[in-house]
Amino acid sequence: MKRYLIYGLGCLLLFACTQTENDSGTSGSASADGDAQDVAESTEVENDLGDETGGTPDEDGSARNNGDNGPPVIRTPQQGCNNDEFLLPPGWTSLRIEPQDFSITVAADDSAKVNYEVIATLTGGGEKVLTEALFLVNNSGVGQLNGDGEFSSFPERGGKVSIQAMAGGGCIQTELTIITVYKEVVPGAEPLLPGWFDGVEQATTNPASPNMLYPLDGAAWPSNLPPMVVQWSYSFGGASSVFRLDFVAPYARVHVYGDHATWKHSTEKYAATIPAESWARIWKLLGGSPHKVSVVAAVNVGSGLAAGPLASAPRTIHFTDDQFGGAVYYWNTKTSGIRVLDLTPTPPTVESIPIEGGCHGCHAASPDGETIAVSFPSKKIDGAPGPPGSSKWVMSLHSVDSGAEVDWLHPAAKEFLGKDGTLFPAFSNSYWTEMQRHVVVTQGPFPVAGGESPKRRLYSVDLNNGSIIQLTNAAQGVGDHQFFPALARNGQFLVFGDAVQSKMISAIGSSRLWRMEYKGGMGGDPEPLAGADLPDLLQYYPAITPDDKYVVFNRASSNTGDCAVVGGKGGPGSGGSYDNCHAELWIVPQQGGQAVRLDAASGPESAQYANSWPSMSDKVAGSHYWVAFSSRRSYGFMQTSKDEKKGSPPQIWVAAIDPTKVGTEVDPSFKPIWLTGQDLDGGNHIGQWSVR
């Protein structure tokens, strides 16, 4: 047997890779002290190799000795690097690098060393070690290779490398796979758990295995959110249950160990917040992507584990290098106020904006995050009590920090925003400076006693000088109910919804999206946004991507008879846009084109998750779009449905979109993640993303 000794520095971990020797009996080793050694007791070759240069080869691969009349010398072809073929010197039948292709596992903070050598197999059956071979490595980010063939891996680096050697007139190579592993036992759990789990057979998956409930399979994660909370159910083992959480990438492993006492949440329900160091290692180890996440359960018998550990079905998670920024401003039904979830600090912080007046939704934060426009209902009309059943929604602008109304608003703008039925504010980065502050709103009086609303139009309001310009009218070909404006960040265009009819804050029946040039607030001729202008469907709540290339929007059926009525004011059973249980996320080019359903983000068509109010982040460093939206899907077991007909209380979820896949036949979205830091108590709606 030929034995190669692979070792980890620091903890003196030993790894042995064995390989059956050939008939010649050659043996070799990788030294435990890091010094490269020649192969010991190599076979001495007694046959005469003659002139190894072999003269000039003929076209048939043979070569003649020095002298034209000598017998031909056969030169064997060898498959080399990149599948290139070259001819070996005379007397050689093959050339190889030892050790051959294999994998090693090393602790995350350690380094592994491997000693390589080049061996030629000779015609007579013997072997020769080529001590003057030149070694190269193709992946210097994983480790380094010296000229003598000694490879040293870097700590926290896993991957696959090609070890190449220049010898015998050509290039040959072998592969080395390095898997780096980090293990952590949570406080209070048995410290010996890592060894106990390593000492039992591989876990199996069957109906008795843990059932992972969160995260969702196929989700994408930014790099700067706090650690996820893994949630699962498990019915066996009871108080003797112990667990290992596995995060397995192609070239890295993170294992977290705990038990029934440390992770029990409720009867047969478990929740584990990943420790901060293990969470950081998922990114530090650079082990490739995606990760397979699973829960392995076993039974502690006092001095080890019972045989037969059980593993949940693995879920695929994409850990990205993207980083969130800014804040999400959402409406919380429990506090009846707007909450600001600041994503910049770690962990995120959440606080309320102290605005008086009860319910104040339909809000939007200014691009600088300092001002928020809110609409709230009033029982008074022009300062006097209105008729029975009447109400109006008026808009005001407030400081995010103090909640007080801003003092710089032009009186004419303030008066206009205070008129009946002013809703759905929209801002643009290009029109939010000290010299020029614009907001686009919907305005039209609310009905009496819940009747159908009158006509509603879009207006551009210059908040600094008080000028007001009506942007939509019947002569343009639009209908009588314009809703939900979204203004591009570059200020060049806006997208809005046009409904057949409206009721309160909801589009009813059907609605289409339209696009209009903004022209500094003067507006232009609107046109239907192709791909989002289908008849007999609700298409609404447009949100423009940070680069102004695409529009993410809601699409739903107005046939909501199978949905529950929420509160009697719109909602899933109203046939309207508000909280429609059939709401799905779609994306379309801002100039119009083929609309694509965001399948992973939306979930199954029959799920009735009510995916509503998309909002795009413009403060993400990375390669994806990120969309925040409210959804009635369950957050594991921590936020679930109390009424199957209504679904779970709405929560803010965030999904990644790959812009390189938009417009292809591949779904560009990922499964969403629950936005860490938001309120679990009550429902959360209208997560508007801005800076903080």
Residue, then its C-alpha position, 0 to 999 in steps of 0.5 A: m500500500k502507498r499511504y499519503l499523510i495529509y495533516g492540518l496545522g494548529c490542531l494536528l488533525l491527521f488525514a490519510c489518503t490511501q491508494t493501491e500501489n501498482d505492481s512495481g511496489t513504489s511508495g511515498s508519503a506527505s510528511a507530518d512536519g511539512d518537509a517535502q520528501d522523495v518517494a522512499e524505497s522507489t524501485e531502481v531501474e536497471n534497464d538502459l533508457g538510451d537517449e531520452t530525447g529519442g531523436t525526431p519523431d515520425e508522423d506515426g509517433s515513432a522516433r529514430n535513434n541518432g543515425d538514420n538507419g537505426p531501428p525505430v524507437i516508440r514514443t507513447p502518447q500521453q493525455g495532458c493538461n486541457n486534454d492536450e496530447f504529447l509524446l513521452p520520451p522513449g522508454w516511458t509508458s505513462l506519466r502521472i502526479e501522485p497523489q491522484d485525484f482526491s478530497i481532504t477535509v480540514a478544520a476552518d482555522d487550520s491549513a492542510k499540506v499535501n506533498y506531490e511528486v511526478i512519477a514516470t512508468l517505464t517500459g520495463g515495468g519500473e518507475k522513476v520519480l522526476t525530481e526536477a518537475l515544475f509544479l503549478v496551481n490554477n487556483s491561488g485563492v485556495g492555497q499555494l504550491n511551492g516549486d518542490g510540489e508542496f501544496s498548503s491550503f489557506p485557512e477558511r478556504g475550500g475549493k477545487v484546484s488543479i495541480q499541474a506539473m511540467a515534465g517529460g516534455g509536456c504538462i500533466q495534472t491532477e485534482l485536489t478538493i478541499i472541504t473546510v469545516y466549522k463546528e459550534v456547540v450552542p451554550g448549554a448543550e453537550p460539548l461532546l456532540p460533534g464527536w458523537f455525531d461523527g461517530v454514528e452512521q450517516a443520517t437517513t430521511n424518512p417520515a419520522s425525520p424532522n420537518m423543516l418549516y423555515p427557511l423556505d426552499g430556494a430563498a436568497w439571503p443578503s450578507n448583512l441581515p442578522p442570523m436566520v431562525v431555523q424552525w422545524s417540528y419533530s415528534f420523536g426523542g422528546a427531552s433526549s433529542v439532540f440536533r445538528l444543523d447543517f449548512v453544506a456548500p460544495y466546499a464548506r460545511v458549517h455545523v451547529y449543535g444543540d438539544h431539546a432544552t436549548w432549542k425547544h419552542s413549544t410542543e414538538k416545535y423547535a427554533a434555533t437562532i444561528p450563533a453569530e460566529s457560525w452565521a459569519r462563517i457561512w460567508k467567510l469560508l468561501g465554499g461556493s454556492p448554493h448551500k443545502v440546509s438540513v436538521v439532523a436529529a438523534v437521541n442522547v443515550g448518556s454516553g453517545l448517540a443511539a444509532g440511526p440519526l434522522a435528517s430533514a429533507p435539505r433545503t437550498i439557500h443562496f447566500t449572496d454578497d448583497q448588502f441591505g441598506g436604508a429602512v422599510y416603512y410599514w403600517n402595523t395594525k397592532t400599533s395603528g401606526i407607521r413603523v420604521l425598520d432601520l436595516t443599517p445597524t446590526p441587528p436592525t432597529v424598529e420604532s414608531i413615527p409619532i403621528e397622531g390621528g389613528c389609522h394613517g396608511c397609504h404612505a410613502a417615505s421621501p428619497d432622503g428618508e426624512t419626510i413621510a407622506v401619509s393619508f388618514p381618514s377624517k370624519k370632518i369635511d371642511g372643518a364640520p362634521g360630515p353626513p352619517g357614513s361619510s369619511k374622507w382621506v386627507m394627506s399630510l407630510h411629517s418629519v420621520d424623527s419627530g412625527a410633527e408636520v413639516d414647516w417648509l410646505h407651501p400653503a397652497a400645496k398643504e391646502f391641496l393635499g388636505k382635500d378629500g380623497t388624497l391618496f398614494p403619494a409617490f416621490s422621485n430621487s430626481y425631484w427631491t432637493e432643497m430647490q425642488r420637491h415634487v409628489v404625485v398623488t391620486q385625488g378624488p372625493f370619497p363616497v358617502a356610506g360606502g358607495e362607489s367613488p367618483k372620478r379620481r385623477l393624478y396630480s403633480v404637486d410642487l411642495n416648494n412653490g405650491s404649483i399643482i398640475q393635473l396629469t390625467n383626464a378623460a381626453q387622454g383615453v384613460g378611464d375615471h379612476q387613476f391609482f397607485p402612481a410610481l415615479a422613476r428615480n431618474g424622474q423621466f416617467l411614471v407608471f400608474g393604475d387605471a381602474v374600471q371603478s373604485k371603492m375606498i382605497s381599492a381598484i374594483g373589477s379590473s385595472r391596467l397599468w399605464r406609462m406617462e412621461y413626467k416632463g418635470g411635472m407637466g406630464g405627457d400622453p399616457e400609453p397602456l403599458a404592454g404586458a400589464d394592460l390585460p382586460d378583465l384582470l387587476q394589474y396594480y401597485p407598480a414599483i420601479t426597479p432601482d435602475d428604472k428598467y423594469v416594473v414589478f407589479n401585482r396581478a390578480s383576478s377580481n373573482t375573489g369569491d373563494c377569499a375571505v372578507v377582511g374587516g368588511k372594507g375591501g380585502p380578499g373577498s371584495g373583488g378589488s385590489y386591496d389585500n386580494c388573496h390572489a395577488e401575485l408578483w409580476i415584472v415587465p420592462q418599463q417600456g412594455g413587453q412580455a410580463v413574467r410571473l415571479d414564480a418563486a417569490s409569489g408561491p403556488e398559484s393556488a396558495q392565496y398568499a395575498n402578495s401585495w404592495p411591492s416596493m424596490s430597494d435602491k440601497v442594496a450593494g450587490s447583483h440582485y434587485w430586492v423587492a419587499f412586499s406584504s404576504r399572508r404566508s406562514y413564517g414557520f410556526m412563529q406566525t401562522s394562520k388563525d383562520e384558514k380562510k384569511g391566511s396568516p396575518p400579513q408580514i413583510w417578506v423580501a425576495a431577490i430578483d436576478p436581473t440577468k434572467v429577466g426576459t429569459e425562460v427562467d424564473p428570475s426570482f428567488k423564494p422570499i425571506w421574512l424581514t428580520g426585525q419587524d413586529l410579529d404582533g399584528g399585521n404589517h402592510i405596505g412596506q415602503w423602502s427608502v433610506r434612513 
